[in-house]
Amino acid sequence: MDDYQKQIRTELSVWQKQMLQRPSVINWLSKKVQVKINTWIPEKIHRAITVTIKQMIRGVLFGANYTTAKPLSGVSLQAREAAIQKRIKFYQTTAAVEGGITGAGGILLGFADFPVLIGLKLKLLFDISSMYGFNVKDYKERVYILHIFELAFSSHVHRRKIYLEMIDWEKKSKDLPEDIHQFDWRNFQQEYRDYIDLAKMAQLIPFVGAPVGYLVNSRLIDKLGKTAMNAYRMRALANQ
């Protein structure tokens, strides 16, 4: 094992412990409040949002097949991760500028930021997956990508559950249903909304929307990139 592998194994171990942490009292109370608020929203609204997010993400998931490079091979893990970090920085800058522009444009452009940002996040995950050497044309790899998305943007309770589902993925993925419609889209969209609602709502406020949009989008992409790197390190290092 070289020095770089020792370094990232240490980083991975710290991250894995974070994924398994029990929620604090504040996290637990926050989730309870969010669940309560969700009960006040009419069921037909929940269904409409679920369908919208499902179709939006499915479109990106299947469309990205044609815009993502072939799995990277014959490259060391250190070289892969150096390239991946550059790719994350590129998406981080793109998302930040987009958030600043839509934040400065008022409520209508602020709402337009939502689907654009989802598209950027998923495209980044496709790129990272391919750069680690995984084939995103495989349906089960796309499910893994959705799980990474959930890890990054979910409550502590849900995050721990998803993380446990991702351990030993090569074995567990064999039992996955072949139909992506069976994915838990309702939970997916609620966790995502609950996670980013407060931050993104501030983006709609006049005068502060631009700097908020810039900063929030940059941080969200940074968090997603780090989550993805550790999620793929689990699999890459398991094969070393």
FENLIN-V937617 format. One record per residue. N is the residue number from 1. RES is the residue in one letter. SS is DSSP state (a for helix, b for strand, c for the rest). OMEGA is omega in degrees with one decimal (999 if undefined). D_FIRST is the distance of its C-alpha to the first C-alpha in Angstrom with 2 decimals. Layout:
BEGIN
n | res | ss | omega | d_first
N | RES | SS | OMEGA | D_FIRST
N | RES | SS | OMEGA | D_FIRST
END
This chain:
BEGIN
n | res | ss | omega | d_first
1 | M | c | -179.1 | 0.00
2 | D | c | -175.8 | 3.83
3 | D | a | -179.0 | 6.82
4 | Y | a | 178.8 | 8.21
5 | Q | a | 177.3 | 6.19
6 | K | a | 180.0 | 6.84
7 | Q | a | -176.1 | 10.25
8 | I | a | 173.5 | 11.14
9 | R | a | 177.2 | 10.27
10 | T | a | 178.7 | 12.71
11 | E | a | -179.6 | 15.11
12 | L | a | -179.8 | 15.09
13 | S | a | 178.0 | 15.92
14 | V | a | -179.6 | 18.77
15 | W | a | -179.4 | 20.06
16 | Q | a | 177.1 | 20.13
17 | K | a | 177.4 | 22.19
18 | Q | a | 179.5 | 24.50
19 | M | a | -176.5 | 25.07
20 | L | a | -178.8 | 26.16
21 | Q | c | 174.5 | 28.43
22 | R | c | -179.9 | 32.04
23 | P | c | 175.9 | 34.46
24 | S | c | 178.8 | 36.35
25 | V | a | -179.9 | 40.16
26 | I | a | 177.5 | 40.53
27 | N | a | -177.8 | 38.18
28 | W | a | -179.9 | 40.07
29 | L | a | 178.8 | 43.45
30 | S | a | 179.5 | 42.50
31 | K | a | 178.3 | 41.53
32 | K | a | 178.8 | 44.79
33 | V | a | -180.0 | 46.77
34 | Q | a | 177.9 | 45.13
35 | V | a | 179.6 | 45.82
36 | K | a | 179.2 | 49.41
37 | I | a | 179.6 | 49.88
38 | N | a | 179.1 | 48.68
39 | T | a | 179.2 | 51.44
40 | W | a | -179.6 | 54.00
41 | I | c | -178.8 | 52.97
42 | P | c | -177.4 | 55.05
43 | E | a | -178.5 | 53.33
44 | K | a | 176.3 | 54.38
45 | I | a | 177.0 | 52.53
46 | H | a | -178.7 | 49.32
47 | R | a | -178.8 | 49.78
48 | A | a | 179.7 | 50.50
49 | I | a | 179.7 | 47.41
50 | T | a | -179.8 | 45.21
51 | V | a | -179.4 | 46.62
52 | T | a | -179.0 | 46.30
53 | I | a | 179.5 | 42.61
54 | K | a | -178.1 | 41.90
55 | Q | a | 179.2 | 43.63
56 | M | a | -176.9 | 42.14
57 | I | a | 177.5 | 38.54
58 | R | a | 178.5 | 39.19
59 | G | a | 178.5 | 40.64
60 | V | a | -178.0 | 37.55
61 | L | a | -176.2 | 35.22
62 | F | a | 177.5 | 37.07
63 | G | a | -178.5 | 38.09
64 | A | a | 176.2 | 34.56
65 | N | a | -172.9 | 33.90
66 | Y | a | -177.7 | 35.97
67 | T | c | -179.6 | 34.57
68 | T | c | -179.3 | 30.80
69 | A | c | 177.2 | 28.91
70 | K | c | 179.0 | 27.34
71 | P | c | -179.5 | 23.73
72 | L | c | -179.2 | 21.40
73 | S | c | 176.1 | 19.53
74 | G | c | -179.0 | 17.68
75 | V | c | 180.0 | 16.01
76 | S | c | 179.9 | 12.48
77 | L | a | 179.8 | 11.75
78 | Q | a | 179.1 | 12.35
79 | A | a | 177.8 | 15.57
80 | R | a | -173.3 | 16.66
81 | E | a | 175.0 | 16.52
82 | A | a | 178.5 | 18.36
83 | A | a | -179.7 | 21.00
84 | I | a | 179.5 | 21.22
85 | Q | a | 175.6 | 21.90
86 | K | a | 179.4 | 24.65
87 | R | a | 178.0 | 26.07
88 | I | a | 179.1 | 26.25
89 | K | a | 179.3 | 28.09
90 | F | a | -180.0 | 30.48
91 | Y | a | 178.8 | 31.36
92 | Q | a | 178.5 | 31.64
93 | T | a | 179.8 | 34.20
94 | T | a | -178.6 | 36.03
95 | A | a | -179.8 | 36.37
96 | A | a | 178.8 | 37.46
97 | V | a | 178.7 | 40.16
98 | E | a | 179.5 | 41.31
99 | G | a | 178.2 | 41.56
100 | G | a | -179.8 | 43.53
101 | I | a | -178.8 | 45.93
102 | T | a | 177.8 | 46.59
103 | G | a | 179.4 | 46.86
104 | A | a | -173.7 | 49.54
105 | G | c | 178.8 | 51.38
106 | G | a | -172.2 | 52.65
107 | I | a | -176.0 | 52.44
108 | L | a | 178.2 | 52.60
109 | L | a | 177.5 | 49.74
110 | G | a | 177.7 | 47.84
111 | F | a | 179.3 | 48.01
112 | A | a | -179.9 | 47.00
113 | D | a | -173.7 | 43.67
114 | F | a | 180.0 | 42.60
115 | P | a | 179.6 | 42.18
116 | V | a | -178.5 | 40.86
117 | L | a | 176.6 | 38.08
118 | I | a | 179.2 | 37.12
119 | G | a | 178.8 | 36.97
120 | L | a | -179.1 | 34.69
121 | K | a | -178.1 | 32.31
122 | L | a | 177.4 | 32.10
123 | K | a | 176.1 | 31.79
124 | L | a | 180.0 | 28.82
125 | L | a | 176.6 | 27.14
126 | F | a | -179.3 | 27.94
127 | D | a | -178.9 | 26.43
128 | I | a | 179.2 | 23.17
129 | S | a | -179.6 | 22.96
130 | S | a | -178.5 | 23.64
131 | M | a | 172.9 | 21.15
132 | Y | c | 175.6 | 18.34
133 | G | c | -179.3 | 19.77
134 | F | c | -175.4 | 22.09
135 | N | c | -176.5 | 25.73
136 | V | c | 175.0 | 28.10
137 | K | c | 177.1 | 31.02
138 | D | c | -179.0 | 29.95
139 | Y | a | -176.7 | 32.07
140 | K | a | 174.1 | 29.41
141 | E | a | 178.3 | 27.05
142 | R | a | 174.6 | 30.00
143 | V | a | 177.6 | 30.44
144 | Y | a | 177.1 | 26.83
145 | I | a | 177.7 | 27.75
146 | L | a | 178.1 | 30.80
147 | H | a | 176.7 | 28.83
148 | I | a | 177.8 | 26.64
149 | F | a | 179.1 | 30.00
150 | E | a | 178.9 | 31.24
151 | L | a | -175.7 | 28.29
152 | A | a | -171.1 | 28.96
153 | F | c | 179.1 | 32.73
154 | S | c | 175.5 | 33.79
155 | S | c | -179.6 | 35.01
156 | H | a | -177.1 | 32.83
157 | V | a | -178.1 | 34.33
158 | H | a | -179.7 | 33.79
159 | R | a | -179.9 | 30.30
160 | R | a | 179.7 | 29.15
161 | K | a | -179.2 | 30.85
162 | I | a | 179.8 | 29.25
163 | Y | a | -179.6 | 25.72
164 | L | a | 177.9 | 26.23
165 | E | a | -175.7 | 27.50
166 | M | a | 178.8 | 24.34
167 | I | c | -178.5 | 21.91
168 | D | c | -173.4 | 21.12
169 | W | a | -177.9 | 22.90
170 | E | a | 179.8 | 22.64
171 | K | a | -175.8 | 24.72
172 | K | a | -176.9 | 27.05
173 | S | a | 179.2 | 27.85
174 | K | a | -178.5 | 29.61
175 | D | a | -178.9 | 32.32
176 | L | c | 172.8 | 33.03
177 | P | c | -177.7 | 36.61
178 | E | c | -176.2 | 37.07
179 | D | c | -179.1 | 39.45
180 | I | a | 176.4 | 38.11
181 | H | a | -179.0 | 41.49
182 | Q | a | 175.0 | 40.28
183 | F | c | -177.1 | 37.69
184 | D | c | -176.5 | 38.84
185 | W | a | -178.2 | 40.17
186 | R | a | 179.1 | 42.50
187 | N | a | -178.8 | 39.81
188 | F | a | -175.2 | 37.61
189 | Q | a | 179.6 | 40.37
190 | Q | a | 179.6 | 41.58
191 | E | a | -179.3 | 38.23
192 | Y | a | 179.6 | 37.73
193 | R | a | -178.9 | 41.27
194 | D | a | -176.6 | 41.12
195 | Y | a | -171.7 | 37.95
196 | I | a | -173.6 | 39.24
197 | D | a | -175.1 | 43.03
198 | L | a | -179.0 | 43.73
199 | A | a | -175.2 | 41.60
200 | K | a | 178.1 | 42.98
201 | M | a | 178.4 | 46.56
202 | A | a | -179.9 | 46.62
203 | Q | a | -178.1 | 46.02
204 | L | a | -177.7 | 49.50
205 | I | c | 179.8 | 51.26
206 | P | c | 176.0 | 53.34
207 | F | c | -180.0 | 52.27
208 | V | c | -176.5 | 48.93
209 | G | a | -177.1 | 47.62
210 | A | a | 178.9 | 46.17
211 | P | a | 178.3 | 43.97
212 | V | a | 179.5 | 42.99
213 | G | a | 179.1 | 42.07
214 | Y | a | -175.4 | 40.02
215 | L | a | -177.0 | 38.07
216 | V | a | -179.3 | 37.66
217 | N | a | 178.3 | 36.46
218 | S | a | -178.5 | 33.92
219 | R | a | 179.8 | 32.51
220 | L | a | 178.7 | 32.55
221 | I | a | 177.9 | 30.54
222 | D | a | 179.5 | 28.01
223 | K | a | 179.6 | 27.64
224 | L | a | -179.7 | 27.37
225 | G | a | 179.3 | 24.70
226 | K | a | 178.0 | 22.44
227 | T | a | -179.2 | 23.19
228 | A | a | -179.3 | 22.40
229 | M | a | 179.6 | 19.00
230 | N | a | 178.6 | 17.97
231 | A | a | 178.5 | 19.77
232 | Y | a | 174.9 | 17.90
233 | R | a | 178.8 | 14.46
234 | M | a | -177.2 | 15.41
235 | R | a | -178.3 | 15.90
236 | A | a | -177.6 | 13.24
237 | L | a | 178.4 | 10.34
238 | A | a | -178.5 | 12.48
239 | N | c | -178.9 | 12.27
240 | Q | c | 999 | 8.57
END
